[in-house]
Amino acid sequence: MTLTKAAQHFGEGDFSTRVSENIARPLQPVALRFNAMAARIQRLIRSHKELSHAVSHELRTPIARIRFAMEMVSAVDCDEARKKYLDTMDENIVELDSLVDELLVYAKFDREEPQLAIRPIPLAKVIADTLAKFQMTNSEFNFSLDTALPLDTTVDCDEDAIVRVLDNLVRNAVRYAKRDIVIYLDLEGENVKISVNDDGPGIPPSSWQSLFEPFV
């Protein structure tokens, strides 16, 4: 009866339903498997909701850049400036395609481990290019890269993943900063450390536990 009621509640949409493990010993393995199944389904449903939220959250920035570039193309007379904004639109369309692929990969996280494409990239230049994109649509902020490393110094990493991390962190800085957003790039032994800083209020301690949850 306990198992039947739990299955009924779960089927009606109460995905927090779990079977008490304090039941007859022969039925305990069934209860454990039911609870494991319920937890996985609940996690997948939560993941689906996060993914739906991410679609609007992640795609908003490149769409805003495309809209901005479209407005500027119609307003400028210089062919060189027009080409610059058309190139920007093309770059952001490519970024939209990349984001869609990334969101699909995230949707498969529960089933398979994503593969990283590790190769040498000029990290300082990648950071500078990322900041330049934000500067174009957020001119009220001061964006800067503080590093003693030459722009052509290469670092072994997955470029798409690093760009996505930077894009998320800088976008959050834009939301909360007062004026200044600085990325520090420091050498620590054989590794590099990237720090995204802004002059906003900072993250309250009450939110620290959820910092690494997807799309928080």
N, C-alpha and C positions, 0 to 999 in steps of 0.2 A: 504493500500500500504506500509506503514511504517513497519508493522508487517511482511508482505510478504517478503520485501527486507531483513529485519533482519534475518528471517528464512532461506532465500536463502544463504546469506553470511555465516551464521553459518554452514549450510549444506555443504558449499564448503570448510570448514576448518578454517574459521576465527573465532576462539573460543573467541576472545575478543569482538565480536559483542554484543551490547546491544541496546535495544529499548529505545528511548527517552520517558521519562515519561510525557513530555509536549505534550500530545495528548488528544483527546476527553475524557471526564470523563468516559463515559460508557466503554471505552477500557482500562482505566488505570489498573484495576485488571489483565487483560490479559498481559499487558506489564510488570507488576511487577512479575507475575508468569514466564513469558518468561525469564526475567533477572535472576531470582533466579535459574531457570533450567540451564541457560547458565553458571552461575557462578559455580554451582555444577559440571557440566560436565567439565569445564575448570580445576577445582581443582582436579578432578579425573584423568584427563589426565596428569596434572603436577605431581600428586602423582605416577602415573605409570612410568613416566620418572625418578623420584627420586628413585623409587624401582629398576628400571633397573640399575641405576648407583650404587645403594647400593649393588647389587649382587656382582659386581666386587670389590667394595671398602671394604665391610665387609668380604668377603671370602678370600681376598688376604693373610691376616696374618696367619690363620691356614694352608693354603696351603703351604706358605713359611716354616712354622715350620715342616710340614710333609716332604717336600723336603729336608730340612736340616737334619732331623733325618734319612732319608733314606740314605743320603750320609755318615753320621757318622756310621750307622750300618755296612756298607760295609768296613769301615776303621778301626774299633776297633777289638781287639782280645779278650778282656776281656768279659766274659759272663755277668757279672754284668752291665757293661757299655752298652752292646748290649741290655739287658733287659730294661734298663733305656730309651734308644731311641725308642725301640718298644712300651713301655708304653706311651711315649710322642706322638707317631704317633696315638695310639689308642685314647688318650685323645683329640687330635685335630680332629679326625674323628667324635668323639662324639660332639665336638664343632661345626663342620660343620653341623651336623644334627640339632643341636639346633638353629644355625643361619638360616637355611632354614625355620624351624618352626616359628622363630621370624619374618622373612621377610613376611611370609604368614599372621601372625597376623597384621603386619603393613599395609598390603594390605587391611585388613578389618577394619581399624581404622575409616573409614567414616561410617561404618555400625553398629559397636558394640564396647563397651568399653572392652579393654582387662582386664582379671582378674589377680591380683597379688597374688602370694602365699607367704603371710607374715608368717615368722617363725623365731625363734632365730637362728642366725648363728654367728660363730666366725669371725667377720669382719676383724680383723687385720690379721688373718691367710689367709683369702680369698685374701686380698690385697697382702700379701707376696707371695702367690702362683701365682697371676697374674704377679707380677714383675719378678718372677723367670722364667716364660715363655718368657717374653720379653728379659731377660738377656741372655737366651740361643741363640737367633738369632740376638741380637744386643749387642754384647760383647764390642763394642767401647764406650758404655755409662755406667755411674755409676747410677744404680737404687738403691733406698733406701726407707725404710719406717721409718718415724720419729713419734713415739708415746710413750706415757707413759702408755698406756693401755696394760694389759697382753694379750698375743696372744689368750688366751681362753675366753676373754670377749665376751659375746654374745650380738648381736644387732638384733632387730626385723626389718626385711626387706625381700624383694624378692631377693634371692641370684642371680638368673639368670639375673635379671634386673641390679643389682649393678655391677656384673661382666661385663655386656655389656657396661655400662657407663664407668667403669674403663678402659676397653679395648680400647674404642674410645678415651678417653682423653690421655691415655699413648701413643697410636699410634700417635696421633697428636703431643705429646711432642717429640717423636722419630723423627718426620719429621723436627722439628724446633729447637730442643735443640742443644747446642754446645757440652756439655759433661755430665751434671748432671741432673737427673730427680728424684725428691723427692716427696713422698706422705706423707702429714701430716694428722694424725688422732687425733682429739682433742675431749674431752668431754665438752659439753655445756649444763649444766643442765641435763635433762633426754635425751638429744639428742647427736648425734655425728656429727662432721663436717669433711668432707673429702676434702682436697685441693691437687690438682695435680699441681706441680710446675716444671718449667724447666728454664734453663739459656739462653733460646733463646730470640728473639726480642720481644715476646709478640704479642697480637692481636691488630692490628691497630684500632683506634676508628671508622673508616669508616666501619668496618665489625661487629661492636657490634650488630647492629640491626638484623643481620641474624644468630646470634649465636645459637639460639634454633630451627632453621629450620632443618628438618630431613636431616641427612647425610651431613650437612655443616661442 
